[in-house]
Amino acid sequence: MPTTDSESTHPGLTIEVYRINPETLERTPVRSVTFAPSDAPVYSLEFPPCECPRCRTRPWGIR
């Protein structure tokens, strides 16, 4: 069975946060965020430059 465009497209990344009751181990959803799929894969493992006020004033914090 051929796939359609909507079936072959990845839905993106979903992050869900839960609160667990330690006595009953019941999982209660707190928040769910879904990010859209990226346009292209990431080819770098480099962290983005820090934007905090301390690092912005340092020579190594500026790129």
C-alpha positions as CSV (number, residue, x, y, z in Angstrom):
1,M,0.0,0.0,0.0
2,P,1.6,3.3,-1.0
3,T,2.0,6.0,1.6
4,T,0.6,9.5,1.1
5,D,2.5,12.7,1.9
6,S,0.8,13.1,5.2
7,E,1.8,9.6,6.3
8,S,5.4,9.9,5.2
9,T,5.9,13.3,6.9
10,H,7.4,13.1,10.4
11,P,5.1,14.8,13.0
12,G,8.0,16.5,14.8
13,L,9.3,16.1,18.4
14,T,6.9,15.8,21.3
15,I,8.1,16.4,24.8
16,E,5.7,15.5,27.7
17,V,6.2,16.2,31.4
18,Y,4.5,14.1,34.0
19,R,4.1,14.2,37.7
20,I,4.3,10.8,39.4
21,N,2.5,10.0,42.6
22,P,5.1,8.0,44.7
23,E,2.4,6.0,46.5
24,T,0.2,4.9,43.6
25,L,2.8,5.4,40.8
26,E,-0.1,7.2,38.9
27,R,1.2,9.4,36.1
28,T,-0.5,12.8,35.8
29,P,0.3,14.9,32.7
30,V,1.6,18.4,33.4
31,R,2.6,19.8,30.0
32,S,3.0,18.6,26.4
33,V,4.9,20.5,23.8
34,T,5.3,19.5,20.1
35,F,8.0,21.0,17.9
36,A,7.6,21.2,14.2
37,P,9.9,19.0,12.1
38,S,13.1,20.7,11.0
39,D,13.8,21.5,7.4
40,A,17.2,19.8,7.3
41,P,19.2,17.6,9.6
42,V,21.7,19.1,11.9
43,Y,25.3,18.4,10.8
44,S,27.0,20.0,13.7
45,L,27.2,19.0,17.4
46,E,28.5,22.5,18.4
47,F,26.6,24.2,21.1
48,P,25.2,27.7,20.3
49,P,27.1,30.6,21.9
50,C,26.0,31.6,25.3
51,E,23.9,34.7,25.5
52,C,24.0,35.4,29.2
53,P,25.3,38.9,30.2
54,R,28.5,37.5,31.8
55,C,29.5,35.6,28.6
56,R,28.6,38.4,26.2
57,T,31.1,40.7,27.9
58,R,33.9,38.1,27.6
59,P,36.1,37.9,24.4
60,W,35.5,34.1,24.2
61,G,31.7,34.6,24.4
62,I,31.6,36.7,21.2
63,R,31.7,35.0,17.8
